[in-house]
Structures are given as structure tokens and as C-alpha cells.
Amino acid sequence: MAIGSCAWLLLVSTVQAQDTVEMLQTSIVDDPTKVTANRRFLIFTSAGDQSNVAQWTSTANRSYDVVVVYYGGDDGDSNVSGDAVYRHQDSKFPNLKWYLEEAGQTINKYDAVAVWDDDLESTPHHIDNVFAEMMASNLTPTVFSPCHAELVYPFHSLQKHEGSGRARQVEFVEMNSPIFKPAFLQSFIASFDTGLKGCGTDVWYSYVCNNKPECAIGVSDTICVMNPVRADGTREILRQGSDAEREKYWLSVAKRLRIPSMMPESAYNETDPADDHTVTQEDDHQAKRGNGGNTLNPGFAAIVDDFEACCQPPGK
């Protein structure tokens, strides 16, 4: 986890003459008019050539549309599926900002919008159910997530499947499978820094929600998803820069916004099965300084110290 956790526009299948940039109401593969008027929910993803989107769209009998912004190579077009597919080179949240602001699309017609990693494993039946659970929950969550069947990061205890059979309120959900109410997401994306490539995005939106009295974050404990681990160990996000580079950029954003750079303490408190040690926020902090076997580029510890001098969260 991070310490917290150009555009080339083309493709018009049905071109409408506009005075603005040629925008791209089109799909690489599918006809964008298939985005329906009666589906209540949306999954947005930024997909490469090894995505699992085909599983999500394996039936037309579903409550959600799927919009894909494809960042892969020309030879991978045939592997991309969705109700509408665009092309733009960037990571997930920057591509969402592009979709809303440059491609001129809207999410306001939906009751909830999932912003998911393209490789999440889940069936249409389970996806329908997690949207339905969010809408029916007494928590009235603004930000929601399915639980995680397997966790890439051992300290993400808030999204572990606990078997309670109900949604529970938390302070943080990781950015691989969040679902948002559209108004909150629109507001967040309006101020989002597109230089941020993964690291810290979840800390940022969780912090914003936690500081709004009317905003709640919830996790399903009945429906889980899973990020598969590739056999070759590759990670698509590294196309956008090394972990060190992306974490360094997040620290600069957090400092500018004067917000915490790390997940809330409640997102830790997970026992490491290797040594029965409870992982804490300080362990993550020390690891990112290079004291935990994850040495970052020179100057990182000084950036952390500079951040702590000015920008601790209230009460710290």
C-alpha cells in the first residue's frame, strides 16, 4: 500500500458534429448507445489487455452499465468489452476525470458509481447484490465497498470478510473496489490531482468523507471481490511510475492539501501471521522510511519529516 494506500483522443463510431474537441462518444468495441437509460448503477474502470471486464458484462440482464477507458495497445482492442469503451492513456482516477471533464460524460443519472480495478473477480449476480446492499443499508453510505476475499495488503483489516452478514461502518476503503454516490464522486473528482497515480487516492477520499457529518463509509460483509495475483508478478500501476515515485508525489499532494498522508489507525490493527505482531500505522510509516525492507528513493524520509512538521491531522 502506498503510504496512504497527452490524452490521445480518438475513435468516433457515431460522430456528431461539434465545435469542441472531437470527442469520442465511441467505443473501441461496442456501440456506446448501449449504455442504457434504465440501469440504476455504473461501473467505471480503466482497463488494459488483461482485464476481467468480460465477466462483469457476461449477461445483459444486470442493473449496471459498464464504461471502460482503455489504456492498452492497439493490438488489444478485441479484448476490451463494455457498454461504452473509450481510449485514453492514464490510470483509473485520472481517466475518470478525463471521462467526466474532457469526454463530456455524466454520472448524475446513476444512483451509485463503482470505480473498480479492471481485474476484480466478481459475477454480475454478486455485483447486482452489492449495489442493492449499498442502497438498502441503514448506514446510508456515501462510499461503499464489497469485502475482500483475499487481501493484497495484510493490514487492510477493515475490508476483510468477517462473516457478520451485514454491512458495517468503517473509516477507510481501499481504492480497488469503491462505490460512490454520484454527487460525492463528482465533487471529489473536480478537485482531484491527475498527477496522482494510485497512491493516496483512497486516503484522500476517505478523509474527505470522514470530515463530512452527512458522509458515511461502509463495507459489505456478505459480498466479496478479489484481485487476482498474476503468475508473472507484474502490476499495471507501475506503468505510471515506481512505488517510490508515486508515493513521493502523494506526499506532496497531502502536504499541499494539509491532510493526513496515511490511512486512519483503524485501518491497521491487523496481526501479522508471520510473527503475531500487530501491524500499526507506525509500522507502515517506518517501512516507507526504508526501515522495513522497502527503501524508497533518497530524500523520502526528509519529505515525511517535513510533512509531519506542518500537516498532522487534528488531535495529533
Secondary structure as the mmCIF struct_conf table of DSSP 4:
data_model
#
loop_
_struct_conf.conf_type_id
_struct_conf.id
_struct_conf.beg_label_comp_id
_struct_conf.beg_label_asym_id
_struct_conf.beg_label_seq_id
_struct_conf.end_label_comp_id
_struct_conf.end_label_asym_id
_struct_conf.end_label_seq_id
BEND BEND1 ILE A 3 ILE A 3
BEND BEND2 SER A 13 THR A 14
BEND BEND3 ASP A 19 VAL A 21
BEND BEND4 ILE A 28 ASP A 30
HELX_RH_3T_P HELX_RH_3T_P1 PRO A 32 LYS A 34
BEND BEND5 VAL A 35 VAL A 35
BEND BEND6 ALA A 37 ASN A 38
STRN STRN1 PHE A 41 ALA A 47
TURN_TY1_P TURN_TY1_P1 ASP A 49 GLN A 50
HELX_RH_AL_P HELX_RH_AL_P1 VAL A 53 TRP A 56
TURN_TY1_P TURN_TY1_P2 THR A 57 THR A 57
BEND BEND7 SER A 58 SER A 58
BEND BEND8 ALA A 60 ALA A 60
BEND BEND9 ARG A 62 SER A 63
STRN STRN2 TYR A 64 TYR A 70
BEND BEND10 GLY A 72 GLY A 72
HELX_RH_3T_P HELX_RH_3T_P2 ASP A 74 ASN A 79
BEND BEND11 ASP A 83 ASP A 83
STRN STRN3 ALA A 84 ARG A 87
BEND BEND12 ASP A 90 ASP A 90
HELX_RH_AL_P HELX_RH_AL_P2 LYS A 92 GLU A 101
TURN_TY1_P TURN_TY1_P3 GLU A 102 GLU A 102
BEND BEND13 ALA A 103 ALA A 103
TURN_TY1_P TURN_TY1_P4 ASN A 108 LYS A 109
BEND BEND14 TYR A 110 ASP A 111
STRN STRN4 ALA A 112 VAL A 115
TURN_TY1_P TURN_TY1_P5 ASP A 118 ASP A 119
STRN STRN5 GLU A 121 GLU A 121
HELX_RH_AL_P HELX_RH_AL_P3 PRO A 124 ALA A 136
TURN_TY1_P TURN_TY1_P6 ASN A 138 LEU A 139
BEND BEND15 THR A 142 THR A 142
STRN STRN6 VAL A 143 HIS A 148
BEND BEND16 ALA A 149 GLU A 150
BEND BEND17 VAL A 152 TYR A 153
TURN_TY1_P TURN_TY1_P7 PRO A 154 PHE A 155
HELX_RH_3T_P HELX_RH_3T_P3 SER A 157 GLN A 159
STRN STRN7 LYS A 160 LYS A 160
BEND BEND18 GLY A 165 ARG A 166
STRN STRN8 ARG A 168 VAL A 170
BEND BEND19 GLU A 171 GLU A 171
TURN_TY1_P TURN_TY1_P8 MET A 175 ASN A 176
BEND BEND20 SER A 177 SER A 177
STRN STRN9 ILE A 179 PHE A 180
HELX_RH_AL_P HELX_RH_AL_P4 PRO A 182 SER A 191
TURN_TY1_P TURN_TY1_P9 THR A 194 GLY A 195
BEND BEND21 GLY A 198 GLY A 198
TURN_TY1_P TURN_TY1_P10 CYS A 199 GLY A 200
HELX_RH_AL_P HELX_RH_AL_P5 THR A 201 ASN A 210
TURN_TY1_P TURN_TY1_P11 ASN A 211 ASN A 211
BEND BEND22 LYS A 212 LYS A 212
TURN_TY1_P TURN_TY1_P12 PRO A 213 GLU A 214
STRN STRN10 ILE A 217 VAL A 225
STRN STRN11 MET A 226 MET A 226
HELX_LH_PP_P HELX_LH_PP_P1 PRO A 228 ARG A 230
TURN_TY1_P TURN_TY1_P13 ALA A 231 ASP A 232
HELX_RH_3T_P HELX_RH_3T_P4 GLU A 236 GLN A 240
HELX_RH_AL_P HELX_RH_AL_P6 ASP A 243 LEU A 257
TURN_TY1_P TURN_TY1_P14 ARG A 258 ARG A 258
BEND BEND23 SER A 261 MET A 262
HELX_RH_3T_P HELX_RH_3T_P5 GLU A 265 ALA A 267
STRN STRN12 GLU A 270 ASP A 272
TURN_TY1_P TURN_TY1_P15 PRO A 273 ASP A 276
STRN STRN13 HIS A 277 VAL A 279
HELX_RH_AL_P HELX_RH_AL_P7 GLN A 281 GLN A 286
HELX_RH_PI_P HELX_RH_PI_P1 ALA A 287 ASN A 291
TURN_TY1_P TURN_TY1_P16 GLY A 292 GLY A 292
BEND BEND24 GLY A 293 GLY A 293
BEND BEND25 ASN A 297 ASN A 297
TURN_TY1_P TURN_TY1_P17 PRO A 298 GLY A 299
HELX_RH_AL_P HELX_RH_AL_P8 PHE A 300 CYS A 310
HELX_LH_PP_P HELX_LH_PP_P2 GLN A 312 PRO A 313
TURN_TY1_P TURN_TY1_P18 PRO A 314 GLY A 315
#
